[in-house]
Amino acid sequence: MAEKLSVIHLLLVIAAAACIYLVIRELRRPYVSQWRLFAPGTAALFVAAEMFLIQVASGQPRWPFLVAALVGMVVGGVRALMIGLKHDLYRPQIMISQPAKQVLLMVGLGVGLCVVLDIVGTLARFPDLRLWATLSAVVCAAAMLMRALVLTVRLRREHA
């Protein structure tokens, strides 16, 4: 595997920036549509998938990434169950407390940090740093997507 920066790293930076932007945008709105719930997680999934593919191509086993995804799914699911929901006449409204907003923002920033660590690991030729950054990105992406999924299910059940 070539130990230098490539176009993939540029795509990772763009996707991480999109993830952070979408998280900030979600936190500023009182009404969150269902597609907006999935938008930051999708950008994070792109980051995690690209980093995962780089690691698998370099010979890493797949099972640590499965464990990281399961951990992220549990964390995201539990977190989504603790978020309060409120409904008005037209559409559901997600009430997110300030600590919950800070956690979501930290997860979004964590995706960006994972990309930075992957780039630093590439430049410094430190494969263990890249592996841990990838595992962390997988946890963050799985948590964001499971949070969105559980919130969507809760919104549909409670609004009906």
For each residue, the residues with C-beta under 8 A, 3 or more apart:
1: 54 57 58
2: 6
3: 122 125
4: 122
5: 9 10 119 122 123
6: 2 9 10
7: 10 11
8: 11 12 50 54
9: 5 6 12 13 115 118 119 122
10: 5 6 7 13 14
11: 7 8 14 15 46 50
12: 8 9 15 16 47 50 51 115 118 119
13: 9 10 16 17 115 119
14: 10 11 17 18
15: 11 12 18 19 43 44 46 47 50 115
16: 12 13 19 20 43 47 111 112 114 115
17: 13 14 20 21 112
18: 14 15 21 22 43
19: 15 16 22 23 40 43 44 47 108 111 112
20: 16 17 23 24 108 109 111 112
21: 17 18 24 25
22: 18 19 25 26 36 39 40 43 108
23: 19 20 26 27 40 104 105 107 108
24: 20 21 27 28 105 108
25: 21 22 28 29 36
26: 22 23 29 32 36 37 39 40 104
27: 23 24 96 101 104 105
28: 24 25
29: 25 26 32 36
30: 93
31: 91 93 94
32: 26 29 36 37 93 94
33: 36 37 91
34: 37 38 152 155
35: 38 39
36: 22 25 26 29 32 33 39
37: 26 32 33 34 41 147 148 151 152
38: 34 35 41 42 145 148 152
39: 22 26 35 36 42 43
40: 19 22 23 26 43 44 108 144
41: 37 38 44 45 141 144 145 147 148
42: 38 39 45 46 145
43: 15 16 18 19 22 39 40 46 47 111
44: 15 19 40 41 47 48 107 108 111 137 140 141 144 145
45: 41 42 48 49 141 145
46: 11 15 42 43 49 50
47: 12 15 16 19 43 44 50 51 111 114 115 137 141
48: 44 45 51 52 111 134 137 138 140 141 142
49: 45 46 52 53 141
50: 8 11 12 15 46 47 53 54
51: 12 47 48 54 55 114 115 118 130 133 134 137 138
52: 48 49 55 56 65 134 138
53: 49 50 56 57
54: 1 8 50 51 57 58 118 130 134
55: 51 52 58 60 65 130 131 134
56: 52 53 59 60 62
57: 1 53 54
58: 1 54 55 127
59: 56
60: 55 56 64 65 131
61: 64
62: 56 65 66
63: 66 67
64: 60 61 67 68 131 135
65: 52 55 60 62 68 69 134 135 138
66: 62 63 69 70
67: 63 64 70 71
68: 64 65 71 72 135 136 138 139 142
69: 65 66 72 73 138 139 142
70: 66 67 73 74 142
71: 67 68 74 75 139 142
72: 68 69 75 76 138 139 140 141 142 143 146
73: 69 70 76 77 142 143 145 146
74: 70 71 77 78 146
75: 71 72 78 79 139 143 146
76: 72 73 79 80 142 143 144 145 146 147 150
77: 73 74 80 81 146 147 149 150
78: 74 75 81 82
79: 75 76 82 83 100 103 143 147
80: 76 77 83 146 147 148 149 150 151 154
81: 77 78 150 154
82: 78 79 100
83: 79 80 94 95 96 97 100 147 151
84: 94 95 96 97
85: 92 93 94 95 151 154 155 158
86: 92 93 94 95
87: 91 92 93 158 159
88: 91 92 93
89:
90:
91: 31 33 87 88
92: 85 86 87 88 155 158 159
93: 30 31 32 85 86 87 88
94: 31 32 83 84 85 86 151 155
95: 83 84 85 86
96: 27 83 84 100 101 104
97: 83 84 100 101
98: 101 102
99: 102 103
100: 79 82 83 96 97 103 104
101: 27 96 97 98 104 105
102: 98 99 105 106
103: 79 99 100 106 107
104: 23 26 27 96 100 101 107 108 144 147
105: 23 24 27 101 102 108 109
106: 102 103 109 110
107: 23 44 103 104 110 111 140 143 144
108: 19 20 22 23 24 40 44 104 105 111 112 140 144
109: 20 105 106 112 113
110: 106 107 113 114 136 137 140
111: 16 19 20 43 44 47 48 107 108 114 115 137 140 141
112: 16 17 19 20 108 109 115 116
113: 109 110 116 117 133 136
114: 16 47 51 110 111 117 118 133 134 136 137 140
115: 9 12 13 15 16 47 51 111 112 118 119 133 137
116: 112 113 119 120
117: 113 114 120 121 129 130 132 133 136
118: 9 12 51 54 114 115 121 122 129 130 133 134 137
119: 5 9 12 13 115 116 122 123
120: 116 117 123 124 126 129
121: 117 118 124 125 126 127 128 129 130 133
122: 3 4 5 9 118 119 125 130
123: 5 119 120
124: 120 121 129
125: 3 121 122
126: 120 121 129 130
127: 58 121 130 131
128: 121 131 132
129: 117 118 120 121 124 126 132 133
130: 51 54 55 117 118 121 122 126 127 133 134
131: 55 60 64 127 128 134 135
132: 117 128 129 135 136
133: 51 113 114 115 117 118 121 129 130 136 137
134: 48 51 52 54 55 65 114 118 130 131 137 138
135: 64 65 68 131 132 138 139
136: 68 110 113 114 117 132 133 139 140
137: 44 47 48 51 110 111 114 115 118 133 134 140 141
138: 48 51 52 65 68 69 72 134 135 141 142
139: 68 69 71 72 75 135 136 142 143
140: 44 48 72 107 108 110 111 114 136 137 143 144
141: 41 44 45 47 48 49 72 111 137 138 144 145
142: 48 68 69 70 71 72 73 76 138 139 145 146
143: 72 73 75 76 79 107 139 140 146 147
144: 40 41 44 76 104 107 108 140 141 147 148
145: 38 41 42 44 45 73 76 141 142 148 149
146: 72 73 74 75 76 77 80 142 143 149 150
147: 37 41 76 77 79 80 83 104 143 144 150 151
148: 37 38 41 80 144 145 151 152
149: 77 80 145 146 152 153
150: 76 77 80 81 146 147 153 154
151: 37 80 83 85 94 147 148 154 155
152: 34 37 38 148 149 155 156
153: 149 150 156 157
154: 80 81 85 150 151 157 158
155: 34 85 92 94 151 152 158 159
156: 152 153 159 160
157: 153 154 160
158: 85 87 92 154 155
159: 87 92 155 156
160: 156 157
